[in-house]
């Protein structure tokens, strides 16, 4: 389980792309999110990828 400090804006973005999640992420879901966002290294997608992949439990 990853505890990620997502903002409301990030959670809303994730919901719009099909992930109805909260700040406690199953590692499999976190992996799916990173895969779906791919190499989108701009804006909110980049922030989400960074928060997940730099998490101490990743």
C-alpha angles and dihedrals in degrees: 000000000000121000105209124181098225119176120231088254091055092047090050091050091050091050091052091055093048106271114117096188141141132211093287107077129188107229091239091055091046088053091050091051092051090047093049094048089045115170096344095139097174135091123329095353090058091049091052093047091049093049091051100041095044093049111121091233096050 
